Amino acid sequence: METIQTIITRRSVNFFDPSFKISDNELTELLRLAALAPSSYNIQPWEVVVVRSPERKKALRECAFNQPKAEEASAVLIIIGNTDAVEENLDAVASDLVDKGYADAAAAESVKKTAGGFYGLPDSERRKVFSAKNAGLFAMNFMTAAEGLGYVTHPMDGFDEGKIKEAFGIKADKVVPMLIAVGRFKDGVSLPDRKMRFSPERFARFE
């Protein structure tokens, strides 16, 4: 029930207390929890730049259409879909399968070949979609964990991806599906009622 309540209470917040700072240890714990998100073949094709210094947040705000929350939040996460993760992570994933008894060495090698072929080349559209989908699962896990620990968040889609890659040294072939602002809700500000959500009758089909 606590998890359900967390989902119900989480809101996308525009108003952050600029004086509040989340410690590096707390941010690291949130990232650890977020990394428990499901991932295809357990490849975990996500990377994160945690922007927390005033100077770097100012630079990020310039890339995010001058949105104040980019500076006022305690930190802003640049969520990255790593299109090279298949090549970078599959050896470790396969070793873990063997170590934990999920597969023998031959089966683990088969998993590597299957996954490598299934997601195409690093510059393919399929690889970009794969990395962005998995990074999105990581991002939602982060926001749910932050809500559960008493913080507020806002997933940001308003930014210039090219400028962010240039300013923060992110390879051009990687994808940036979103930013996440995280911090404490600003005192003296109240949120209106939650915006409408369509019912399952509108968007779901049972067959």
C-alpha positions as CSV (number, residue, x, y, z in Angstrom):
1,M,0.0,0.0,0.0
2,E,2.9,2.4,0.7
3,T,4.1,2.0,-2.9
4,I,0.6,2.7,-4.2
5,Q,0.3,5.8,-2.1
6,T,3.7,7.0,-3.4
7,I,2.5,6.7,-7.0
8,I,-0.7,8.6,-6.1
9,T,1.1,11.4,-4.3
10,R,3.9,12.0,-6.8
11,R,3.5,15.2,-8.7
12,S,5.7,17.0,-11.3
13,V,6.7,20.1,-9.3
14,N,7.9,23.4,-10.7
15,F,8.7,25.1,-7.4
16,F,11.8,24.0,-5.6
17,D,13.5,25.4,-2.5
18,P,16.8,26.8,-3.9
19,S,18.4,26.8,-0.4
20,F,18.0,23.1,0.1
21,K,20.7,20.7,-0.9
22,I,20.5,17.0,-1.1
23,S,23.7,15.3,0.0
24,D,25.8,13.3,-2.3
25,N,25.2,10.2,-0.2
26,E,21.4,10.7,-0.6
27,L,21.7,11.2,-4.3
28,T,23.8,8.1,-4.6
29,E,21.2,6.1,-2.6
30,L,18.5,7.3,-5.0
31,L,20.6,6.3,-8.0
32,R,21.1,2.9,-6.4
33,L,17.4,2.4,-6.0
34,A,16.7,3.6,-9.5
35,A,19.1,1.1,-10.9
36,L,16.9,-1.7,-9.7
37,A,14.6,-0.9,-12.6
38,P,14.0,-3.7,-15.1
39,S,16.3,-3.8,-18.1
40,S,16.2,-5.9,-21.2
41,Y,18.8,-8.7,-20.9
42,N,19.9,-6.8,-17.8
43,I,22.1,-4.6,-20.0
44,Q,21.2,-1.5,-18.0
45,P,21.9,1.0,-20.9
46,W,21.6,4.1,-18.8
47,E,24.1,6.8,-17.7
48,V,23.5,9.9,-15.6
49,V,25.1,13.2,-15.2
50,V,24.2,14.6,-11.8
51,V,24.3,18.4,-12.1
52,R,24.5,20.0,-8.7
53,S,27.0,22.9,-8.6
54,P,25.6,26.4,-9.1
55,E,27.9,27.0,-12.1
56,R,26.9,23.8,-13.9
57,K,23.2,24.2,-13.1
58,K,23.4,27.7,-14.7
59,A,24.9,26.2,-17.8
60,L,22.1,23.5,-17.9
61,R,19.4,26.2,-17.5
62,E,20.8,27.8,-20.6
63,C,20.3,24.5,-22.4
64,A,16.8,24.1,-21.0
65,F,15.1,27.1,-22.4
66,N,15.8,29.2,-19.2
67,Q,13.5,27.1,-17.0
68,P,14.1,28.3,-13.4
69,K,13.8,24.8,-11.9
70,A,17.0,23.8,-13.7
71,E,18.8,26.1,-11.2
72,E,16.5,26.0,-8.2
73,A,16.3,22.3,-7.7
74,S,18.9,20.6,-5.5
75,A,20.2,18.7,-8.5
76,V,19.1,18.0,-12.0
77,L,19.8,14.6,-13.6
78,I,20.7,14.3,-17.2
79,I,19.3,10.9,-18.1
80,I,21.3,9.3,-20.9
81,G,20.5,6.2,-23.0
82,N,23.9,4.6,-23.7
83,T,23.8,3.2,-27.2
84,D,27.2,1.5,-26.5
85,A,25.9,-0.4,-23.5
86,V,25.5,-3.8,-25.3
87,E,29.2,-3.8,-26.1
88,E,30.3,-2.3,-22.8
89,N,28.1,-4.3,-20.4
90,L,27.3,-7.7,-21.8
91,D,30.5,-9.4,-20.6
92,A,29.7,-8.4,-17.0
93,V,26.1,-9.5,-17.5
94,A,27.1,-12.9,-18.8
95,S,29.6,-13.4,-16.0
96,D,26.8,-12.6,-13.5
97,L,24.5,-15.2,-15.1
98,V,27.2,-17.9,-14.6
99,D,28.2,-16.8,-11.0
100,K,24.6,-16.9,-9.8
101,G,23.7,-20.1,-11.5
102,Y,21.3,-18.8,-14.1
103,A,23.3,-20.3,-16.9
104,D,26.5,-22.2,-17.7
105,A,29.3,-20.6,-19.7
106,A,28.0,-21.9,-23.0
107,A,24.5,-20.6,-22.4
108,A,25.8,-17.2,-21.2
109,E,27.8,-16.9,-24.4
110,S,24.6,-17.6,-26.3
111,V,22.8,-14.8,-24.4
112,K,25.6,-12.4,-25.4
113,K,25.3,-13.3,-29.1
114,T,21.5,-13.1,-29.0
115,A,21.4,-9.8,-27.3
116,G,24.1,-8.3,-29.5
117,G,22.2,-9.3,-32.6
118,F,18.8,-8.4,-31.4
119,Y,19.5,-4.8,-30.7
120,G,21.5,-4.0,-33.8
121,L,24.5,-1.7,-34.3
122,P,25.1,1.1,-31.9
123,D,24.1,3.8,-34.4
124,S,20.9,2.0,-35.4
125,E,17.4,3.3,-34.6
126,R,16.6,0.1,-32.8
127,R,19.6,0.5,-30.5
128,K,18.6,4.1,-29.7
129,V,15.0,3.1,-28.9
130,F,16.2,0.3,-26.7
131,S,18.5,2.5,-24.7
132,A,15.9,5.3,-24.4
133,K,13.2,2.8,-23.2
134,N,15.4,1.3,-20.5
135,A,16.6,4.8,-19.4
136,G,12.9,5.8,-19.0
137,L,12.3,2.9,-16.7
138,F,15.4,4.0,-14.6
139,A,14.0,7.5,-14.6
140,M,10.6,6.5,-13.3
141,N,12.2,4.4,-10.6
142,F,14.3,7.4,-9.5
143,M,11.2,9.6,-9.3
144,T,9.3,7.0,-7.3
145,A,12.2,6.5,-4.9
146,A,12.6,10.2,-4.5
147,E,8.9,10.6,-3.6
148,G,9.2,7.8,-1.1
149,L,12.1,9.5,0.6
150,G,10.3,12.8,0.9
151,Y,11.6,14.7,-2.2
152,V,9.9,16.1,-5.2
153,T,10.8,15.8,-8.8
154,H,10.0,17.0,-12.3
155,P,10.8,15.2,-15.5
156,M,11.9,17.8,-18.0
157,D,11.4,17.5,-21.8
158,G,12.1,21.1,-22.6
159,F,15.7,21.3,-23.6
160,D,18.1,21.4,-26.5
161,E,19.6,18.0,-26.7
162,G,22.5,19.1,-28.9
163,K,23.5,21.9,-26.6
164,I,23.3,19.6,-23.5
165,K,25.6,17.1,-25.2
166,E,28.1,19.8,-26.1
167,A,28.0,21.5,-22.7
168,F,28.3,18.2,-20.7
169,G,30.6,16.1,-22.9
170,I,28.0,13.5,-24.0
171,K,28.7,11.6,-27.1
172,A,26.6,12.7,-30.1
173,D,25.3,9.1,-30.8
174,K,23.8,8.7,-27.3
175,V,20.3,9.8,-26.5
176,V,19.0,12.1,-23.8
177,P,15.3,11.2,-23.2
178,M,14.8,13.6,-20.3
179,L,16.1,15.6,-17.4
180,I,14.9,15.1,-13.8
181,A,14.9,18.0,-11.3
182,V,14.9,16.8,-7.7
183,G,14.8,18.6,-4.4
184,R,12.5,19.9,-1.7
185,F,9.2,21.6,-2.4
186,K,9.3,25.4,-1.9
187,D,7.6,26.6,1.3
188,G,4.5,28.8,0.8
189,V,3.6,27.3,-2.5
190,S,0.6,25.0,-3.0
191,L,-0.2,22.8,-5.9
192,P,-3.7,22.9,-7.5
193,D,-5.6,19.7,-7.9
194,R,-4.0,17.1,-10.1
195,K,-4.7,17.5,-13.8
196,M,-7.1,15.1,-15.4
197,R,-6.1,11.6,-16.4
198,F,-7.9,9.5,-19.0
199,S,-9.6,6.4,-17.6
200,P,-8.6,2.9,-18.7
201,E,-11.9,2.7,-20.6
202,R,-10.4,5.3,-23.0
203,F,-6.9,4.0,-23.5
204,A,-7.0,0.2,-22.7
205,R,-8.4,-2.7,-24.7
206,F,-8.9,-6.2,-23.2
207,E,-8.7,-9.1,-25.5
